[in-house]
Amino acid sequence: MSDYGQLQIGNAGSVGAVQFLLLGAVLFIIGAIGVIIRRNPLVILVSIELMLNAVNLTLITFARQLHNTEGQLFALLTMVVAAAEAVVGLAVLVDVFRTRDVDDVDELSELKG
């Protein structure tokens, strides 16, 4: 029996790489739906974070499957970008909520002071 497509997780047995990829796809779809449907800027930021974490899960799965560390390094870089996006995005949202009382992204489309 071949171990192709199987990842060893401790002593609990093996979990297929397909399950991790499906989980990543489901998380990415949930994040994309959150970005498309919701109008609250904070929910949009959280949905983008969810999408980035889904991509990280996929990168780590492929890196582990191919016995390659480049995917893990790229996932680490993606985490740094996600942290910077969260900091800058939340700072902009705090400033916007202080100057204006808006809850809808469409109301933020005008860049008047």
Gaussian input, Z-matrix of N, CA and C with variables (Angstrom, degrees):
# hf/3-21g

backbone

0 1
 N
 C     1     B1
 C     2     B2     1     A1
 N     3     B3     2     A2     1     D1
 C     4     B4     3     A3     2     D2
 C     5     B5     4     A4     3     D3
 N     6     B6     5     A5     4     D4
 C     7     B7     6     A6     5     D5
 C     8     B8     7     A7     6     D6
 N     9     B9     8     A8     7     D7
 C    10    B10     9     A9     8     D8
 C    11    B11    10    A10     9     D9
 N    12    B12    11    A11    10    D10
 C    13    B13    12    A12    11    D11
 C    14    B14    13    A13    12    D12
 N    15    B15    14    A14    13    D13
 C    16    B16    15    A15    14    D14
 C    17    B17    16    A16    15    D15
 N    18    B18    17    A17    16    D16
 C    19    B19    18    A18    17    D17
 C    20    B20    19    A19    18    D18
 N    21    B21    20    A20    19    D19
 C    22    B22    21    A21    20    D20
 C    23    B23    22    A22    21    D21
 N    24    B24    23    A23    22    D22
 C    25    B25    24    A24    23    D23
 C    26    B26    25    A25    24    D24
 N    27    B27    26    A26    25    D25
 C    28    B28    27    A27    26    D26
 C    29    B29    28    A28    27    D27
 N    30    B30    29    A29    28    D28
 C    31    B31    30    A30    29    D29
 C    32    B32    31    A31    30    D30
 N    33    B33    32    A32    31    D31
 C    34    B34    33    A33    32    D32
 C    35    B35    34    A34    33    D33
 N    36    B36    35    A35    34    D34
 C    37    B37    36    A36    35    D35
 C    38    B38    37    A37    36    D36
 N    39    B39    38    A38    37    D37
 C    40    B40    39    A39    38    D38
 C    41    B41    40    A40    39    D39
 N    42    B42    41    A41    40    D40
 C    43    B43    42    A42    41    D41
 C    44    B44    43    A43    42    D42
 N    45    B45    44    A44    43    D43
 C    46    B46    45    A45    44    D44
 C    47    B47    46    A46    45    D45
 N    48    B48    47    A47    46    D46
 C    49    B49    48    A48    47    D47
 C    50    B50    49    A49    48    D48
 N    51    B51    50    A50    49    D49
 C    52    B52    51    A51    50    D50
 C    53    B53    52    A52    51    D51
 N    54    B54    53    A53    52    D52
 C    55    B55    54    A54    53    D53
 C    56    B56    55    A55    54    D54
 N    57    B57    56    A56    55    D55
 C    58    B58    57    A57    56    D56
 C    59    B59    58    A58    57    D57
 N    60    B60    59    A59    58    D58
 C    61    B61    60    A60    59    D59
 C    62    B62    61    A61    60    D60
 N    63    B63    62    A62    61    D61
 C    64    B64    63    A63    62    D62
 C    65    B65    64    A64    63    D63
 N    66    B66    65    A65    64    D64
 C    67    B67    66    A66    65    D65
 C    68    B68    67    A67    66    D66
 N    69    B69    68    A68    67    D67
 C    70    B70    69    A69    68    D68
 C    71    B71    70    A70    69    D69
 N    72    B72    71    A71    70    D70
 C    73    B73    72    A72    71    D71
 C    74    B74    73    A73    72    D72
 N    75    B75    74    A74    73    D73
 C    76    B76    75    A75    74    D74
 C    77    B77    76    A76    75    D75
 N    78    B78    77    A77    76    D76
 C    79    B79    78    A78    77    D77
 C    80    B80    79    A79    78    D78
 N    81    B81    80    A80    79    D79
 C    82    B82    81    A81    80    D80
 C    83    B83    82    A82    81    D81
 N    84    B84    83    A83    82    D82
 C    85    B85    84    A84    83    D83
 C    86    B86    85    A85    84    D84
 N    87    B87    86    A86    85    D85
 C    88    B88    87    A87    86    D86
 C    89    B89    88    A88    87    D87
 N    90    B90    89    A89    88    D88
 C    91    B91    90    A90    89    D89
 C    92    B92    91    A91    90    D90
 N    93    B93    92    A92    91    D91
 C    94    B94    93    A93    92    D92
 C    95    B95    94    A94    93    D93
 N    96    B96    95    A95    94    D94
 C    97    B97    96    A96    95    D95
 C    98    B98    97    A97    96    D96
 N    99    B99    98    A98    97    D97
 C   100   B100    99    A99    98    D98
 C   101   B101   100   A100    99    D99
 N   102   B102   101   A101   100   D100
 C   103   B103   102   A102   101   D101
 C   104   B104   103   A103   102   D102
 N   105   B105   104   A104   103   D103
 C   106   B106   105   A105   104   D104
 C   107   B107   106   A106   105   D105
 N   108   B108   107   A107   106   D106
 C   109   B109   108   A108   107   D107
 C   110   B110   109   A109   108   D108
 N   111   B111   110   A110   109   D109
 C   112   B112   111   A111   110   D110
 C   113   B113   112   A112   111   D111
 N   114   B114   113   A113   112   D112
 C   115   B115   114   A114   113   D113
 C   116   B116   115   A115   114   D114
 N   117   B117   116   A116   115   D115
 C   118   B118   117   A117   116   D116
 C   119   B119   118   A118   117   D117
 N   120   B120   119   A119   118   D118
 C   121   B121   120   A120   119   D119
 C   122   B122   121   A121   120   D120
 N   123   B123   122   A122   121   D121
 C   124   B124   123   A123   122   D122
 C   125   B125   124   A124   123   D123
 N   126   B126   125   A125   124   D124
 C   127   B127   126   A126   125   D125
 C   128   B128   127   A127   126   D126
 N   129   B129   128   A128   127   D127
 C   130   B130   129   A129   128   D128
 C   131   B131   130   A130   129   D129
 N   132   B132   131   A131   130   D130
 C   133   B133   132   A132   131   D131
 C   134   B134   133   A133   132   D132
 N   135   B135   134   A134   133   D133
 C   136   B136   135   A135   134   D134
 C   137   B137   136   A136   135   D135
 N   138   B138   137   A137   136   D136
 C   139   B139   138   A138   137   D137
 C   140   B140   139   A139   138   D138
 N   141   B141   140   A140   139   D139
 C   142   B142   141   A141   140   D140
 C   143   B143   142   A142   141   D141
 N   144   B144   143   A143   142   D142
 C   145   B145   144   A144   143   D143
 C   146   B146   145   A145   144   D144
 N   147   B147   146   A146   145   D145
 C   148   B148   147   A147   146   D146
 C   149   B149   148   A148   147   D147
 N   150   B150   149   A149   148   D148
 C   151   B151   150   A150   149   D149
 C   152   B152   151   A151   150   D150
 N   153   B153   152   A152   151   D151
 C   154   B154   153   A153   152   D152
 C   155   B155   154   A154   153   D153
 N   156   B156   155   A155   154   D154
 C   157   B157   156   A156   155   D155
 C   158   B158   157   A157   156   D156
 N   159   B159   158   A158   157   D157
 C   160   B160   159   A159   158   D158
 C   161   B161   160   A160   159   D159
 N   162   B162   161   A161   160   D160
 C   163   B163   162   A162   161   D161
 C   164   B164   163   A163   162   D162
 N   165   B165   164   A164   163   D163
 C   166   B166   165   A165   164   D164
 C   167   B167   166   A166   165   D165
 N   168   B168   167   A167   166   D166
 C   169   B169   168   A168   167   D167
 C   170   B170   169   A169   168   D168
 N   171   B171   170   A170   169   D169
 C   172   B172   171   A171   170   D170
 C   173   B173   172   A172   171   D171
 N   174   B174   173   A173   172   D172
 C   175   B175   174   A174   173   D173
 C   176   B176   175   A175   174   D174
 N   177   B177   176   A176   175   D175
 C   178   B178   177   A177   176   D176
 C   179   B179   178   A178   177   D177
 N   180   B180   179   A179   178   D178
 C   181   B181   180   A180   179   D179
 C   182   B182   181   A181   180   D180
 N   183   B183   182   A182   181   D181
 C   184   B184   183   A183   182   D182
 C   185   B185   184   A184   183   D183
 N   186   B186   185   A185   184   D184
 C   187   B187   186   A186   185   D185
 C   188   B188   187   A187   186   D186
 N   189   B189   188   A188   187   D187
 C   190   B190   189   A189   188   D188
 C   191   B191   190   A190   189   D189
 N   192   B192   191   A191   190   D190
 C   193   B193   192   A192   191   D191
 C   194   B194   193   A193   192   D192
 N   195   B195   194   A194   193   D193
 C   196   B196   195   A195   194   D194
 C   197   B197   196   A196   195   D195
 N   198   B198   197   A197   196   D196
 C   199   B199   198   A198   197   D197
 C   200   B200   199   A199   198   D198
 N   201   B201   200   A200   199   D199
 C   202   B202   201   A201   200   D200
 C   203   B203   202   A202   201   D201
 N   204   B204   203   A203   202   D202
 C   205   B205   204   A204   203   D203
 C   206   B206   205   A205   204   D204
 N   207   B207   206   A206   205   D205
 C   208   B208   207   A207   206   D206
 C   209   B209   208   A208   207   D207
 N   210   B210   209   A209   208   D208
 C   211   B211   210   A210   209   D209
 C   212   B212   211   A211   210   D210
 N   213   B213   212   A212   211   D211
 C   214   B214   213   A213   212   D212
 C   215   B215   214   A214   213   D213
 N   216   B216   215   A215   214   D214
 C   217   B217   216   A216   215   D215
 C   218   B218   217   A217   216   D216
 N   219   B219   218   A218   217   D217
 C   220   B220   219   A219   218   D218
 C   221   B221   220   A220   219   D219
 N   222   B222   221   A221   220   D220
 C   223   B223   222   A222   221   D221
 C   224   B224   223   A223   222   D222
 N   225   B225   224   A224   223   D223
 C   226   B226   225   A225   224   D224
 C   227   B227   226   A226   225   D225
 N   228   B228   227   A227   226   D226
 C   229   B229   228   A228   227   D227
 C   230   B230   229   A229   228   D228
 N   231   B231   230   A230   229   D229
 C   232   B232   231   A231   230   D230
 C   233   B233   232   A232   231   D231
 N   234   B234   233   A233   232   D232
 C   235   B235   234   A234   233   D233
 C   236   B236   235   A235   234   D234
 N   237   B237   236   A236   235   D235
 C   238   B238   237   A237   236   D236
 C   239   B239   238   A238   237   D237
 N   240   B240   239   A239   238   D238
 C   241   B241   240   A240   239   D239
 C   242   B242   241   A241   240   D240
 N   243   B243   242   A242   241   D241
 C   244   B244   243   A243   242   D242
 C   245   B245   244   A244   243   D243
 N   246   B246   245   A245   244   D244
 C   247   B247   246   A246   245   D245
 C   248   B248   247   A247   246   D246
 N   249   B249   248   A248   247   D247
 C   250   B250   249   A249   248   D248
 C   251   B251   250   A250   249   D249
 N   252   B252   251   A251   250   D250
 C   253   B253   252   A252   251   D251
 C   254   B254   253   A253   252   D252
 N   255   B255   254   A254   253   D253
 C   256   B256   255   A255   254   D254
 C   257   B257   256   A256   255   D255
 N   258   B258   257   A257   256   D256
 C   259   B259   258   A258   257   D257
 C   260   B260   259   A259   258   D258
 N   261   B261   260   A260   259   D259
 C   262   B262   261   A261   260   D260
 C   263   B263   262   A262   261   D261
 N   264   B264   263   A263   262   D262
 C   265   B265   264   A264   263   D263
 C   266   B266   265   A265   264   D264
 N   267   B267   266   A266   265   D265
 C   268   B268   267   A267   266   D266
 C   269   B269   268   A268   267   D267
 N   270   B270   269   A269   268   D268
 C   271   B271   270   A270   269   D269
 C   272   B272   271   A271   270   D270
 N   273   B273   272   A272   271   D271
 C   274   B274   273   A273   272   D272
 C   275   B275   274   A274   273   D273
 N   276   B276   275   A275   274   D274
 C   277   B277   276   A276   275   D275
 C   278   B278   277   A277   276   D276
 N   279   B279   278   A278   277   D277
 C   280   B280   279   A279   278   D278
 C   281   B281   280   A280   279   D279
 N   282   B282   281   A281   280   D280
 C   283   B283   282   A282   281   D281
 C   284   B284   283   A283   282   D282
 N   285   B285   284   A284   283   D283
 C   286   B286   285   A285   284   D284
 C   287   B287   286   A286   285   D285
 N   288   B288   287   A287   286   D286
 C   289   B289   288   A288   287   D287
 C   290   B290   289   A289   288   D288
 N   291   B291   290   A290   289   D289
 C   292   B292   291   A291   290   D290
 C   293   B293   292   A292   291   D291
 N   294   B294   293   A293   292   D292
 C   295   B295   294   A294   293   D293
 C   296   B296   295   A295   294   D294
 N   297   B297   296   A296   295   D295
 C   298   B298   297   A297   296   D296
 C   299   B299   298   A298   297   D297
 N   300   B300   299   A299   298   D298
 C   301   B301   300   A300   299   D299
 C   302   B302   301   A301   300   D300
 N   303   B303   302   A302   301   D301
 C   304   B304   303   A303   302   D302
 C   305   B305   304   A304   303   D303
 N   306   B306   305   A305   304   D304
 C   307   B307   306   A306   305   D305
 C   308   B308   307   A307   306   D306
 N   309   B309   308   A308   307   D307
 C   310   B310   309   A309   308   D308
 C   311   B311   310   A310   309   D309
 N   312   B312   311   A311   310   D310
 C   313   B313   312   A312   311   D311
 C   314   B314   313   A313   312   D312
 N   315   B315   314   A314   313   D313
 C   316   B316   315   A315   314   D314
 C   317   B317   316   A316   315   D315
 N   318   B318   317   A317   316   D316
 C   319   B319   318   A318   317   D317
 C   320   B320   319   A319   318   D318
 N   321   B321   320   A320   319   D319
 C   322   B322   321   A321   320   D320
 C   323   B323   322   A322   321   D321
 N   324   B324   323   A323   322   D322
 C   325   B325   324   A324   323   D323
 C   326   B326   325   A325   324   D324
 N   327   B327   326   A326   325   D325
 C   328   B328   327   A327   326   D326
 C   329   B329   328   A328   327   D327
 N   330   B330   329   A329   328   D328
 C   331   B331   330   A330   329   D329
 C   332   B332   331   A331   330   D330
 N   333   B333   332   A332   331   D331
 C   334   B334   333   A333   332   D332
 C   335   B335   334   A334   333   D333
 N   336   B336   335   A335   334   D334
 C   337   B337   336   A336   335   D335
 C   338   B338   337   A337   336   D336

   B1=1.4455
   B2=1.5161
   B3=1.3046
   B4=1.4580
   B5=1.5260
   B6=1.3401
   B7=1.4649
   B8=1.5121
   B9=1.3240
   B10=1.4523
   B11=1.5253
   B12=1.3030
   B13=1.4597
   B14=1.5056
   B15=1.3399
   B16=1.4541
   B17=1.5228
   B18=1.3055
   B19=1.4541
   B20=1.5162
   B21=1.3183
   B22=1.4554
   B23=1.5286
   B24=1.3048
   B25=1.4570
   B26=1.5240
   B27=1.3157
   B28=1.4608
   B29=1.5177
   B30=1.3248
   B31=1.4551
   B32=1.5191
   B33=1.3177
   B34=1.4573
   B35=1.5242
   B36=1.3160
   B37=1.4517
   B38=1.5139
   B39=1.3062
   B40=1.4532
   B41=1.5189
   B42=1.3097
   B43=1.4548
   B44=1.5244
   B45=1.3018
   B46=1.4517
   B47=1.5171
   B48=1.3155
   B49=1.4624
   B50=1.5256
   B51=1.3196
   B52=1.4624
   B53=1.5307
   B54=1.3186
   B55=1.4694
   B56=1.5238
   B57=1.3334
   B58=1.4626
   B59=1.5255
   B60=1.3315
   B61=1.4647
   B62=1.5269
   B63=1.3220
   B64=1.4717
   B65=1.5252
   B66=1.3327
   B67=1.4632
   B68=1.5244
   B69=1.3209
   B70=1.4680
   B71=1.5155
   B72=1.3284
   B73=1.4669
   B74=1.5231
   B75=1.3286
   B76=1.4639
   B77=1.5368
   B78=1.3348
   B79=1.4639
   B80=1.5203
   B81=1.3296
   B82=1.4597
   B83=1.5237
   B84=1.3237
   B85=1.4683
   B86=1.5226
   B87=1.3243
   B88=1.4630
   B89=1.5261
   B90=1.3375
   B91=1.4604
   B92=1.5129
   B93=1.3254
   B94=1.4678
   B95=1.5273
   B96=1.3112
   B97=1.4700
   B98=1.5200
   B99=1.3346
   B100=1.4606
   B101=1.5071
   B102=1.3338
   B103=1.4692
   B104=1.5205
   B105=1.3217
   B106=1.4634
   B107=1.5223
   B108=1.3143
   B109=1.4657
   B110=1.5274
   B111=1.3258
   B112=1.4564
   B113=1.5183
   B114=1.3227
   B115=1.4511
   B116=1.5270
   B117=1.3196
   B118=1.4578
   B119=1.5297
   B120=1.3417
   B121=1.4661
   B122=1.5294
   B123=1.3178
   B124=1.4569
   B125=1.5266
   B126=1.3058
   B127=1.4648
   B128=1.5270
   B129=1.3200
   B130=1.4608
   B131=1.5267
   B132=1.3360
   B133=1.4601
   B134=1.5302
   B135=1.3204
   B136=1.4673
   B137=1.5283
   B138=1.3234
   B139=1.4614
   B140=1.5286
   B141=1.3213
   B142=1.4670
   B143=1.5276
   B144=1.3235
   B145=1.4663
   B146=1.5296
   B147=1.3187
   B148=1.4655
   B149=1.5261
   B150=1.3314
   B151=1.4560
   B152=1.5275
   B153=1.3272
   B154=1.4617
   B155=1.5271
   B156=1.3203
   B157=1.4652
   B158=1.5254
   B159=1.3281
   B160=1.4673
   B161=1.5252
   B162=1.3216
   B163=1.4657
   B164=1.5289
   B165=1.3279
   B166=1.4665
   B167=1.5218
   B168=1.3162
   B169=1.4654
   B170=1.5194
   B171=1.3133
   B172=1.4577
   B173=1.5295
   B174=1.3391
   B175=1.4631
   B176=1.5216
   B177=1.3139
   B178=1.4672
   B179=1.5285
   B180=1.3253
   B181=1.4622
   B182=1.5214
   B183=1.3318
   B184=1.4598
   B185=1.5224
   B186=1.3287
   B187=1.4611
   B188=1.5191
   B189=1.3179
   B190=1.4633
   B191=1.5246
   B192=1.3226
   B193=1.4606
   B194=1.5244
   B195=1.3213
   B196=1.4614
   B197=1.5226
   B198=1.3317
   B199=1.4663
   B200=1.5263
   B201=1.3292
   B202=1.4484
   B203=1.5268
   B204=1.3216
   B205=1.4592
   B206=1.5237
   B207=1.3249
   B208=1.4589
   B209=1.5332
   B210=1.3139
   B211=1.4636
   B212=1.5174
   B213=1.3195
   B214=1.4612
   B215=1.5267
   B216=1.3298
   B217=1.4646
   B218=1.5278
   B219=1.3153
   B220=1.4672
   B221=1.5243
   B222=1.3272
   B223=1.4638
   B224=1.5274
   B225=1.3224
   B226=1.4614
   B227=1.5259
   B228=1.3208
   B229=1.4605
   B230=1.5254
   B231=1.3170
   B232=1.4644
   B233=1.5246
   B234=1.3330
   B235=1.4695
   B236=1.5210
   B237=1.3338
   B238=1.4703
   B239=1.5245
   B240=1.3225
   B241=1.4627
   B242=1.5260
   B243=1.3298
   B244=1.4670
   B245=1.5201
   B246=1.3316
   B247=1.4663
   B248=1.5239
   B249=1.3229
   B250=1.4696
   B251=1.5238
   B252=1.3204
   B253=1.4666
   B254=1.5203
   B255=1.3096
   B256=1.4619
   B257=1.5216
   B258=1.3201
   B259=1.4647
   B260=1.5160
   B261=1.3226
   B262=1.4694
   B263=1.5272
   B264=1.3287
   B265=1.4670
   B266=1.5129
   B267=1.3216
   B268=1.4667
   B269=1.5165
   B270=1.3361
   B271=1.4696
   B272=1.5214
   B273=1.3181
   B274=1.4637
   B275=1.5228
   B276=1.3288
   B277=1.4671
   B278=1.5265
   B279=1.3240
   B280=1.4647
   B281=1.5199
   B282=1.3238
   B283=1.4675
   B284=1.5250
   B285=1.3219
   B286=1.4663
   B287=1.5225
   B288=1.3333
   B289=1.4551
   B290=1.5179
   B291=1.3309
   B292=1.4640
   B293=1.5190
   B294=1.3286
   B295=1.4589
   B296=1.5218
   B297=1.3208
   B298=1.4658
   B299=1.5206
   B300=1.3066
   B301=1.4662
   B302=1.5266
   B303=1.3455
   B304=1.4632
   B305=1.5201
   B306=1.3175
   B307=1.4565
   B308=1.5189
   B309=1.3355
   B310=1.4491
   B311=1.5133
   B312=1.3165
   B313=1.4557
   B314=1.5190
   B315=1.3324
   B316=1.4578
   B317=1.5249
   B318=1.3178
   B319=1.4601
   B320=1.5295
   B321=1.3200
   B322=1.4534
   B323=1.5170
   B324=1.3225
   B325=1.4625
   B326=1.5234
   B327=1.3079
   B328=1.4536
   B329=1.5230
   B330=1.3079
   B331=1.4510
   B332=1.5245
   B333=1.3081
   B334=1.4621
   B335=1.5017
   B336=1.3377
   B337=1.4535
   B338=1.4234
   A1=108.78
   A2=116.70
   A3=122.00
   A4=110.60
   A5=115.75
   A6=121.00
   A7=111.54
   A8=117.67
   A9=120.90
   A10=110.02
   A11=117.02
   A12=121.23
   A13=113.78
   A14=117.72
   A15=121.18
   A16=110.07
   A17=117.16
   A18=123.03
   A19=108.50
   A20=117.89
   A21=121.19
   A22=109.11
   A23=117.16
   A24=123.21
   A25=107.66
   A26=117.07
   A27=121.28
   A28=111.19
   A29=116.75
   A30=122.51
   A31=112.55
   A32=116.71
   A33=120.27
   A34=112.39
   A35=118.68
   A36=120.63
   A37=109.71
   A38=115.34
   A39=119.26
   A40=110.17
   A41=113.43
   A42=121.37
   A43=106.14
   A44=116.68
   A45=120.21
   A46=112.17
   A47=114.78
   A48=119.98
   A49=110.42
   A50=116.09
   A51=120.13
   A52=110.44
   A53=117.24
   A54=120.10
   A55=111.15
   A56=116.46
   A57=119.07
   A58=111.34
   A59=116.25
   A60=119.50
   A61=111.34
   A62=116.90
   A63=119.78
   A64=111.20
   A65=116.18
   A66=119.60
   A67=110.72
   A68=117.11
   A69=120.62
   A70=111.64
   A71=117.23
   A72=120.77
   A73=111.42
   A74=116.90
   A75=120.70
   A76=110.46
   A77=116.80
   A78=119.99
   A79=111.16
   A80=117.25
   A81=120.52
   A82=110.86
   A83=117.19
   A84=120.73
   A85=110.65
   A86=117.84
   A87=120.98
   A88=110.17
   A89=117.07
   A90=120.33
   A91=112.37
   A92=117.16
   A93=120.52
   A94=111.26
   A95=116.44
   A96=119.63
   A97=109.92
   A98=117.52
   A99=120.87
   A100=112.52
   A101=117.15
   A102=120.43
   A103=110.66
   A104=116.83
   A105=120.43
   A106=112.22
   A107=117.83
   A108=121.07
   A109=112.86
   A110=117.39
   A111=120.37
   A112=111.21
   A113=117.26
   A114=122.80
   A115=112.34
   A116=117.52
   A117=121.14
   A118=108.97
   A119=118.60
   A120=120.32
   A121=113.38
   A122=118.32
   A123=120.95
   A124=111.17
   A125=116.78
   A126=120.94
   A127=109.95
   A128=117.48
   A129=120.97
   A130=110.22
   A131=117.75
   A132=120.65
   A133=111.40
   A134=117.07
   A135=120.46
   A136=110.12
   A137=117.41
   A138=120.54
   A139=111.30
   A140=116.93
   A141=120.20
   A142=110.17
   A143=116.85
   A144=120.58
   A145=111.01
   A146=116.70
   A147=120.95
   A148=110.83
   A149=116.57
   A150=120.19
   A151=111.06
   A152=117.65
   A153=120.61
   A154=111.41
   A155=117.44
   A156=120.21
   A157=111.77
   A158=117.21
   A159=120.01
   A160=110.34
   A161=116.41
   A162=120.05
   A163=109.96
   A164=117.70
   A165=120.86
   A166=111.15
   A167=117.25
   A168=120.83
   A169=110.72
   A170=116.88
   A171=121.12
   A172=111.31
   A173=116.44
   A174=119.98
   A175=111.69
   A176=116.60
   A177=120.58
   A178=110.48
   A179=117.33
   A180=120.41
   A181=111.30
   A182=116.19
   A183=119.01
   A184=111.67
   A185=117.17
   A186=120.06
   A187=110.59
   A188=116.35
   A189=120.24
   A190=110.97
   A191=116.22
   A192=120.87
   A193=111.55
   A194=116.76
   A195=121.38
   A196=113.01
   A197=117.13
   A198=122.72
   A199=110.91
   A200=114.57
   A201=121.78
   A202=108.31
   A203=117.23
   A204=119.70
   A205=113.22
   A206=118.03
   A207=120.35
   A208=111.80
   A209=116.98
   A210=120.40
   A211=111.48
   A212=116.96
   A213=120.61
   A214=110.81
   A215=117.00
   A216=119.88
   A217=111.28
   A218=115.74
   A219=119.38
   A220=110.82
   A221=117.94
   A222=121.75
   A223=110.43
   A224=116.95
   A225=120.69
   A226=110.87
   A227=116.86
   A228=120.94
   A229=110.67
   A230=117.03
   A231=120.97
   A232=111.44
   A233=116.84
   A234=120.06
   A235=111.30
   A236=116.83
   A237=120.46
   A238=110.04
   A239=116.78
   A240=120.62
   A241=110.29
   A242=117.84
   A243=121.07
   A244=111.29
   A245=117.07
   A246=119.75
   A247=110.55
   A248=116.91
   A249=119.89
   A250=110.66
   A251=116.60
   A252=120.27
   A253=111.12
   A254=116.63
   A255=119.97
   A256=111.20
   A257=117.16
   A258=120.19
   A259=111.01
   A260=117.02
   A261=120.44
   A262=110.15
   A263=116.75
   A264=119.84
   A265=112.86
   A266=117.43
   A267=119.75
   A268=111.68
   A269=117.63
   A270=120.13
   A271=110.68
   A272=117.44
   A273=120.50
   A274=110.23
   A275=117.41
   A276=120.06
   A277=112.00
   A278=117.41
   A279=120.13
   A280=110.23
   A281=116.93
   A282=120.48
   A283=111.28
   A284=116.94
   A285=120.18
   A286=110.23
   A287=117.96
   A288=120.16
   A289=111.87
   A290=118.13
   A291=119.90
   A292=111.32
   A293=117.09
   A294=119.72
   A295=112.59
   A296=117.73
   A297=121.56
   A298=108.90
   A299=115.72
   A300=119.99
   A301=108.16
   A302=115.28
   A303=120.34
   A304=109.47
   A305=114.97
   A306=121.33
   A307=111.63
   A308=117.03
   A309=121.57
   A310=109.53
   A311=117.00
   A312=121.58
   A313=111.13
   A314=117.29
   A315=120.02
   A316=112.51
   A317=117.60
   A318=121.59
   A319=111.73
   A320=117.34
   A321=121.65
   A322=113.10
   A323=117.40
   A324=120.00
   A325=111.75
   A326=118.91
   A327=121.62
   A328=109.21
   A329=116.94
   A330=121.17
   A331=111.46
   A332=116.26
   A333=120.13
   A334=108.91
   A335=116.51
   A336=121.09
   A337=113.06
   D1=135.14
   D2=-175.04
   D3=-88.45
   D4=145.03
   D5=175.67
   D6=-92.58
   D7=10.42
   D8=-179.58
   D9=-64.43
   D10=128.91
   D11=-179.01
   D12=86.95
   D13=6.99
   D14=-178.32
   D15=-116.26
   D16=136.27
   D17=175.14
   D18=-112.32
   D19=134.17
   D20=179.13
   D21=-83.87
   D22=125.47
   D23=178.27
   D24=-117.54
   D25=92.92
   D26=177.71
   D27=57.33
   D28=-140.17
   D29=178.83
   D30=-97.36
   D31=5.17
   D32=-175.09
   D33=-79.88
   D34=-1.64
   D35=-178.41
   D36=108.71
   D37=-156.38
   D38=-177.72
   D39=-119.88
   D40=144.15
   D41=176.66
   D42=-117.86
   D43=132.29
   D44=-176.96
   D45=-69.91
   D46=148.69
   D47=177.29
   D48=-65.20
   D49=-26.35
   D50=179.37
   D51=-63.04
   D52=-37.67
   D53=179.09
   D54=-64.74
   D55=-40.16
   D56=177.79
   D57=-66.42
   D58=-39.51
   D59=179.17
   D60=-67.64
   D61=-37.78
   D62=176.38
   D63=-65.81
   D64=-40.88
   D65=176.79
   D66=-62.46
   D67=-42.60
   D68=176.83
   D69=-61.61
   D70=-40.81
   D71=178.96
   D72=-65.31
   D73=-42.09
   D74=179.23
   D75=-64.60
   D76=-43.89
   D77=178.49
   D78=-62.99
   D79=-40.67
   D80=179.45
   D81=-65.13
   D82=-41.01
   D83=179.45
   D84=-65.44
   D85=-40.90
   D86=177.49
   D87=-62.30
   D88=-42.70
   D89=177.76
   D90=-64.81
   D91=-41.42
   D92=179.26
   D93=-64.94
   D94=-40.28
   D95=177.17
   D96=-64.41
   D97=-38.84
   D98=177.47
   D99=-62.66
   D100=-38.18
   D101=178.72
   D102=-70.19
   D103=-40.46
   D104=-175.83
   D105=-74.33
   D106=-42.83
   D107=-171.20
   D108=-86.66
   D109=-45.67
   D110=-172.24
   D111=-76.55
   D112=148.60
   D113=-179.30
   D114=-111.19
   D115=-5.63
   D116=179.27
   D117=-78.31
   D118=125.90
   D119=-176.78
   D120=-61.26
   D121=-34.67
   D122=179.75
   D123=-67.76
   D124=-39.99
   D125=177.94
   D126=-67.04
   D127=-35.78
   D128=177.34
   D129=-64.22
   D130=-42.23
   D131=177.80
   D132=-63.19
   D133=-42.02
   D134=178.64
   D135=-65.27
   D136=-37.59
   D137=178.63
   D138=-66.45
   D139=-37.41
   D140=176.53
   D141=-65.25
   D142=-40.06
   D143=176.23
   D144=-61.51
   D145=-40.45
   D146=178.19
   D147=-63.22
   D148=-40.47
   D149=178.33
   D150=-65.61
   D151=-40.81
   D152=178.35
   D153=-65.37
   D154=-38.14
   D155=177.52
   D156=-68.48
   D157=-32.92
   D158=175.65
   D159=-65.33
   D160=-40.21
   D161=177.11
   D162=-65.55
   D163=-39.53
   D164=177.14
   D165=-60.52
   D166=-42.73
   D167=178.61
   D168=-61.22
   D169=-40.89
   D170=178.31
   D171=-66.18
   D172=-43.39
   D173=179.23
   D174=-62.25
   D175=-43.76
   D176=179.65
   D177=-65.82
   D178=-38.21
   D179=179.03
   D180=-62.64
   D181=-46.69
   D182=179.19
   D183=-67.33
   D184=-38.25
   D185=178.99
   D186=-63.63
   D187=-40.76
   D188=179.14
   D189=-69.40
   D190=-39.18
   D191=-179.31
   D192=-65.77
   D193=-38.68
   D194=-176.83
   D195=-92.96
   D196=2.35
   D197=-177.36
   D198=53.56
   D199=51.74
   D200=-174.61
   D201=-131.41
   D202=137.05
   D203=-178.96
   D204=-92.77
   D205=-7.82
   D206=-178.27
   D207=-65.13
   D208=-37.56
   D209=177.52
   D210=-65.26
   D211=-36.87
   D212=178.09
   D213=-68.41
   D214=-39.00
   D215=176.91
   D216=-65.99
   D217=-39.10
   D218=177.95
   D219=-67.03
   D220=-36.15
   D221=175.94
   D222=-64.58
   D223=-38.98
   D224=176.33
   D225=-63.12
   D226=-41.19
   D227=176.32
   D228=-63.17
   D229=-38.95
   D230=177.74
   D231=-64.60
   D232=-36.26
   D233=176.85
   D234=-65.46
   D235=-37.74
   D236=177.61
   D237=-65.31
   D238=-42.81
   D239=178.01
   D240=-64.21
   D241=-39.72
   D242=179.03
   D243=-65.17
   D244=-38.33
   D245=178.32
   D246=-67.19
   D247=-41.56
   D248=178.18
   D249=-65.63
   D250=-39.53
   D251=178.03
   D252=-63.31
   D253=-39.71
   D254=179.13
   D255=-65.98
   D256=-42.82
   D257=-179.06
   D258=-65.72
   D259=-49.15
   D260=-178.00
   D261=-67.85
   D262=-42.91
   D263=179.96
   D264=-62.76
   D265=-43.20
   D266=178.86
   D267=-68.36
   D268=-35.54
   D269=177.02
   D270=-64.36
   D271=-42.35
   D272=177.94
   D273=-65.23
   D274=-41.68
   D275=179.60
   D276=-64.21
   D277=-40.94
   D278=178.24
   D279=-62.38
   D280=-42.39
   D281=179.39
   D282=-66.03
   D283=-41.22
   D284=179.54
   D285=-66.41
   D286=-41.85
   D287=-179.35
   D288=-69.60
   D289=-25.50
   D290=175.97
   D291=-73.10
   D292=-40.45
   D293=-176.84
   D294=-83.98
   D295=-33.99
   D296=179.90
   D297=-128.63
   D298=154.62
   D299=177.00
   D300=-107.94
   D301=80.70
   D302=-177.92
   D303=-123.41
   D304=148.00
   D305=176.66
   D306=-122.29
   D307=1.05
   D308=-175.17
   D309=-120.11
   D310=136.40
   D311=-179.57
   D312=-66.35
   D313=-32.60
   D314=-179.82
   D315=-63.31
   D316=-28.70
   D317=178.34
   D318=-75.12
   D319=-16.02
   D320=179.77
   D321=-89.87
   D322=3.82
   D323=-174.90
   D324=-72.95
   D325=-21.59
   D326=178.24
   D327=-87.32
   D328=129.87
   D329=-177.13
   D330=-100.82
   D331=45.45
   D332=176.01
   D333=-88.46
   D334=148.35
   D335=-179.27
   D336=-85.96

